[in-house]
Structure formats: C-alpha cells, structure tokens
Amino acid sequence: MNRYTNKGVMIIGGGILQHPTFEICRSLNIQTFLVDGDENCYSRNYADHFIHIDIRQVDLLLQKAKYLKESGLIHAVFTQGTDVEHVVAFLAKELNFNGMDYDAAMNCNNKLRCRKLLYENDVDKTPYYFVKSKPELEKLSARMDDNFFPCYIKPVNNSASRGVKRVLNRDELLNSFDYASKNNYEENVVLIEKEIIGNEISVDTIVINGIVYPCGISDRKFLDKNKYAIQVGSITPSSLLPDVQSNVYSVMQKAASALKIDNGAFKGDLVVNENNEIFIIELAGRTSGGFDSQYRKPLSFGINIIKSVLDISLGLNVDFRDIIPIWFKWSSTFSVVTEVGKISKISGFEKCLKIKGVFKGFMTLKEGDYVSEMIDCAQRFNYFICVGSSVEELNIIETKIANTLKITIK
C-alpha cells in the first residue's frame, strides 16, 4: 500500500493553472474535490468531484470541508497558482490539517502587511505609502517628493497585476486611485511603491519547518512598462550568475522568517538591479503561476514542486528527490499579443502544437470572443510552453509560433 492510498484533497480554485495538480493527484491515486464558483471552470472535468462554491465564501467552504473530513474523504486543503493561500490556511487550521500558519498566509496575501514586515525587518527597504481614500491620497501627494516618481499604485489584495499602474506624476497618481481601489477584494487600501529598476525574476521555494528549500528561478519578460506591468513570458533557468541566485534564496529565507512562513509553497517576484542588489516586489504563499511551477520548472530541472507541496499539505514527509534538479534544460512560456477587438478568425494553433520544442499550448478565447486591452497579465489568452537546449533555440521556437499562429481581429 502506498502512502497516498485512500487519501483525498480539497483543491481550491479550478482555473487553467490547476490542471497539472489533478494529473499529479490521479497518478498518485489521490481523490480530488475541486471547489470553484464557476461551474464551467477549466479544470472541472479533470477533478473526481466538483463543488460549486465561490472560493471566497469561506463559511460555506468550511461547512463543506468539515463534512468531507468527517466522512473520511479529505485529508488536506490545497491550492497552487491561485491567490487564496489565506483561505487554504484558514480551512487547514479549522480542520486540524497540515498547512501554512494563517497569519503567515495573510502576511503574504495582503501586500501592505507584507511590505510593512519586509521594511521593519530590514529585508527590503523599498519606499512606500498607503492610503484608504482619495482625500487621503490628495493630502499625501501634496507632500510627496518629486524623486518618488515613477512609482506604482496597486490594490493590496489581488494578483496578475490587476489594478496595478505605473504613474509618472501627482496627477496620474490621483487619477489612478479608483482603478487600483476597485480591484481590491477585501481590505480597501491602496499601496504606492517607488519603482524598482532591474531584471525581474520569479522564485519558487518550499518551506519546511521554517527552512526555505530552492525550487528554481525564472527570468520574467514584460512589454514596455509605459503604464501597465504586462508579463508576456518567462524563461527558465534564470541567466543570473550562480552567486547572485544563491543571494536570491538567502533573501527568500529572510523574507520567510520576517513573514513567519513555516510550511508550504513560498513564491517571490523579485528584482535584481545592475549592481546585483535584490529587491522584493511581492510574495505569495503558493506556487508560481504562468505555467512556471506547473510545467516549466519540471521541464527545466526534472523536479516536481506540486507533489512536494501536496506532501506538506497531507502531513507527509517530502521526498527531497522531488526538488533536487536532475537535469538542466531551457524552457519558456510564450504568448502572442494582438490588438484589441473581436476575434474573427484563429488559424495555425494546431500547427503550433506540432512545432518541435512546443510542449503544450492553451487558447482561452475562441472566434467571436473579444480581446480586451492589455492592462494586466490576466488579459493574455494564448500560452505556449516551450523547451529547448538553449535560449537561442527557444527564440527560434517562439518565432515559429508567432509566424504560424494567425489571429484576425475586427
């Protein structure tokens, strides 16, 4: 009998990024109970059981989870690639399951709490302000130093750069308040941070009893940040020098200690400037999105981050062979960016999937759907996961995709 026999997991969130979790659970013979507020969510057909509850209706979630636990059907609560680590931590605490401490999860999920703790513990001294209303922002802007610009205004609890805007002056700052504020889910606070210039990276780790274990670093690719921060791809492994990567993990350890992260996935979006100084944009008590932890780091390193985090959630010892690299390959996530408008025709997608080096591809819009303005990372609607022997090979693969995929906009 293997250690997963008769185990069940409640998985919070059934978007496209959750799909690999169900594949892994099925391979381990773990029963899956998917919770999502969207009856037509992407991963519904891959779960063993579906529960139609909005993932922010915590009381209903807890009621259902208690019933499933008492029935002997679930033994853990889990998420990945979805910003509900605080919900998962709350449920795990109430059910006496293994998981991240609830306060620690909130320290990740709430960007203001995170920024305060990083600043107070000398982990990251990025200048910042926060306000609760536009009149407060008006008073603040009047006394802000001109050198604080450019800066970013953002909601304190959202993801995928929703509500985030780069502003160059006081007028732009004031005019951006409503955009940031309306993208808050819970606490209605807006955060203003000085811009950090440098190369952006995504860092995956897992934390066991407060100790951070490395799980790979990726270089993030953005469109020009004239107004919005739009990530359109990433590459693994990072091009950072080995000693700089080591320093990145040291910063993640300091951050975990400051935020009191004890057990579970711990992901960071960081910046390394031209002097190899390391700054933190944000942290999350979950695995990375963008198909990074889901497919790319496994492709690049032969590791299985999701399985390790499942083990932690189930209260099982992590098999460290799951996070020790056994090879090094180059992988990327690539998206084709189009103009705004209604899609009249899509062609070449299936051909793209047959290009050598394309591991998987996803198209979330169809003919007749509308392509919205790219104001956040969630607006991307096509994704290709590529793997090659070098960065140059990845560039060739991505060029072939761009030349093959034809999306006609009216």
N, C-alpha and C positions, 0 to 999 in steps of 0.2 A: 504494500500500500504506500503510495507516495504521499508527501506531506500536504498536498492540496486536495486529497480525496474528501468529498463531501463539504468542501469549502464554498462559500458564497460571498459575493461582494456587491454592495450597493454603489453604483457608479453615478456620480452627479455630473450631468451635462452630456449631451449626445451629439455634439457637433462633429464636423469632419475630422477634427484632430483627435477625437476619442476613438476612432475606428481601430487603430492598432491595438488599443487596450483589449478590445473584445477578441481580436485574433489571438493575442497572447493568453488571455484567460481560457479561451477554448482549447488551446494547445496544452494547457495545464490542467484541464478538466475542472475549472472553477466556474460555478454558476454565476451569471451576471444579471443584476437587477438595475436596469437603466432608468434614471429619473430625469425627465425633461418637460418643460412647459410647452414644447412644440410637438404636437402629435406626429408631425412629418419630419422630425429631426433626422439628420443624415444617418446616424448610427442605429436607429431603431431596429432595422431588420437584422442587425448583427448581434443584438442582445438576446439572451434567453427569455427575459421578461421585461416588459415595459410598464412604467408607472408614470401616468400623466399628471405631474405636479410641477408647478413653476419652482425652479431651484432656489428662489428667494422666499418662498412660503415655508419658512423654517418650522413653524408649529406643525403644519401638515406633514412635512418631511419627517420630523421626529416621531410623530404618531405612527406613520407607516413603517419607519425603521424599527421602532420598538416591537411592532407586531411581527416583522420579519425575523428579528433577533429571537424573540420568544418562541417563534415557530422553528428555530434552528436552521433558518435558511440563509442568513447572512452573518459574516464574522468580521467584516471590515467595511469602512466607508472610504471612497477613493475618488480622486479627480486628477486630471492632468491636462495642461494646456488651457484650462478654464479658470478664471479668477474668482473661485469660490472656496479658497483654502480655509477661510474663516468659517464657512458653513460646514465644511467637512470636519474641521477641528471641533466645532460645537457638537455635532452629532456624535463624533467619536468619544468625546468626553461624557456626554449624557448616556451613551450606550456602554461605557467602560471598554471601548475598543482601543487598540493602539493607534497613536496618531500624534500630530503636532499639537503642542500646547495651544489652547485657544487664544490667549493673549499674544503669544508669539505670532500666530497666524494673522491676527488683527494688525500687528505691527508691520506685517508685510502688505496686507490688503489695503490699508489706509496710508496713502502716500505722505500725508502730513505727519502721522505718527512715526513713519519710517524715517523721514527727513530729520525730524527732531532728535530721534535716538542716534542716528548716524552723526549728527552735528555735536550732540552733547558728549558722545563717547569718542570724539576725535577720529572717527573713521572716515568721514567726508565732511569737509568744511565749505561746501558749495553754498554761497549766499542765497537766502530765500526769504520770502514773506508769505503770509496767508491772510485772507480776508473772508468775511461771511456775507458781505453785501456790497453792492455797487457804491453806496455812500462811503463805506469804509475804504474801498479802493480809490475813490476820488481823493480822500484825505491822504492816503498813503502815497499816491502818485505825485502829489504836490511836493512831498519831501524826499522823493527818491532821487538819488544821484544819477546824472546822465550816463555815467560809466556803467550803470547796471544793465543798460541796453546793449545788444539784443538780449531778450530773456524769453522764457516760455511761461505761458499761463496754462493751467491744466486742472481738471477735476481731481479730487483726492481719492475717488474710488471708481475707476473704470480701467479699461485695457485697450490694447491695439491702437493706441494714440488717439482714441475718441476724445473729442473736446480739447485736444492739445493744439496750441497755436504759438507760432514764433512771432514776437512783436518787436518793433524797432523803436517805438517812442511811446509817450504817455497817451496820446490819442488812440493809437492802435490798442494799447493795453486796456483802456476804458471800454473801447468798442468791442473787445473780445470777452468781456466778463460774462455776458449772457450765454455765449457759446460754450464756455467752459462749465459754467454753473449748471446748465440744463443737462449736461452729460454725467452729472453725479447720480449714483444710485441711491445712496443713503444719506450720509452727512453732507450738508450743503455748504461746503467750504471749498474755496478756490486757492490753489497753490501757485506762487510765482517764483520761478527759479532762474538764476543767471545762467546764460548759455555756456555750455562746456564744449570747447572745440577739441576735436581729436577723432581717432578711429573708434567706431562703436563696435562692441562685441556682445555676444550672448554667451553666458556661462551657465552650464548645468553642473549641479553637485547634488549629492545626497548627504544628509546629516544623520549620524547615528550617535546617540548619547552626547550630543553637542559637538561632535567632531565632524568636520567637513571633509568629504571624500570627492576628489575631482572626477568629472564625467564629461569633459570636453568643452572647448571654446570655439565659437564660430565668429567670423567677421560678417557684420551686417552691411547691407548695401541699400542706399537711400536715393530717392530722387533729390534734386536740389532743394534745400530747405528754405525756400523763399517765404513760405507762410506756414506750411504744414510739414510734419515729420512722417513721410511715407516710405516705409521699408518695402522694397520690391524684390529682395532676395538676400541670400546669405551663403557663405562658403565655409566648409569645414575640411580640415583643421584650420585654425587661425594662422595667419602669417606672422604673428608676434614672435619675437625671439623667445627661446625656452626660459631664460631667466625672468623675462617680463611676464610670461604665462605663470610661472611659479609665484611671482608677486601678486598676480591677479587672484590666485587661490588664497594667498595669505590675507588679502583684503576681504575675500568672501568669508574667511574664518572669523576675522574681526567683526564683520557685519553680523554673522550668525550669533556671535557672543553678545553683541550690542542689542540685537532684536530678541535674544533669548530663544533662538531656534534650537530645538532639542532633537526632533526626529522627523524625517520625511524629506521630500524634494525641496531644494532651495535653488532658485534660479535668479540670475542677475543680468541686468543690462548695464554695461559699464562703458566708460570712455577712457582711452589711453591717448594722452597728448604727445606732442612731438618730443617732449623731454622724458617720455615713458612714465609720467605721473598718472596715477589711476584714480578715476572718479566714478561715482555711482549715480546712475540715472534713476533706477528703481530696482526693487527686489520683489520676489514672489515666492510664496510657499507652495510651489508646484513646479512641474517640469516646464521647459520652454515650449513655445508654440512654433508656428511656421514650418511644421514637419521636421523640426530640428531634432528634438529628443525622440520623436516618434519613428523617424526613418533615417535621418541623415547621420546622426552620431553612431547609430548601429552600423550603417553602411561604411562610415569612415574608420571606425575603430573595432567593430565586431563586438560591441557591448550591448547590454540590454537594460537601459535605465528604468523603463517602465516596470519590468519584472522585479527589479530591486526595490522600487517604491511600493509595489504590491506586497512584497515580502514584509516590509516595515509595517504596512497597514494591517497585515494579518498577524502581526506579532511574531513573525518567523525570523530566524537568523538570515541575514543577507549572505548570499553566495557571492563572495568577492570576485569570483571568476566572471561574474556578470558585468563588472565595471572595470576590469583590467583590460586595456587595449591588447588585441592580439594581431592587429594589422593596422596599416595607415594607408587610407585611400582618400581621394578628394571627392567631395560631394557638394551639391548646391541645391537651393530652392530658387526657381526662376519663374517670374511672372511677366507676361506680355501686357504692357499698358496701352490702352486705347483712348480715343477721345470720348467725350460724354455723348450719350444718345441712345436710341433704341437699336438693339441688335437685329439686323435684317437677315444676316447670314453668318454661319460659322462653318468653316471647312478646314480640313487638314488636321483636326485634332487626333483622329485615329492614326494618321501617318506619323504624327509627332511621337506617339507611344511606341512606334516601331523603330525610331531612331536609336542607333546603338549608343548606349550610355544613359538613356532615359529609363529610370527605374519605375516610376509611376507618374500619372498625370491626373489632375482633377479639374473639372469645369463646373462651376456652381451656378452659372447663368446659362440660359438657352435662348434660341432665336425667339424674338418677341419681347424679351426682357430688356430692362433699361439699365444702362451703365451710368452710375452716379458720378459726380465729381469726386476725384481722389482727395478727400480731406482727412482720411485716416487709413490705417493699414487694413481695416476690415472691408474696405471697398474693393480689394483685389478679388477677382472672380476666376482666375485660372492659375494653376500651380503645377510646376513640373519638378520632380525630384530627379536629379542627375548624378551620375557617379563616373569618375574617370581616374586616370593615373597621374594627372597633373592639372594645374589651374588652366594651362593653355588648352588642354583637351576639353575641360568644362566650357571654356569660352567658345570653342568650336561647336559643341553640342547645343549651347544656348543660342548661338547664331542660327543654327539649322532650325531650331524650334521657331524662332522669330520669323524666319523666311518661309516656314511651312504652314504655320497657323494663320489663317485668314479670317479676320473678324470685321464684317462690314457694318458700319454704324450709319444710321439715317438721322 
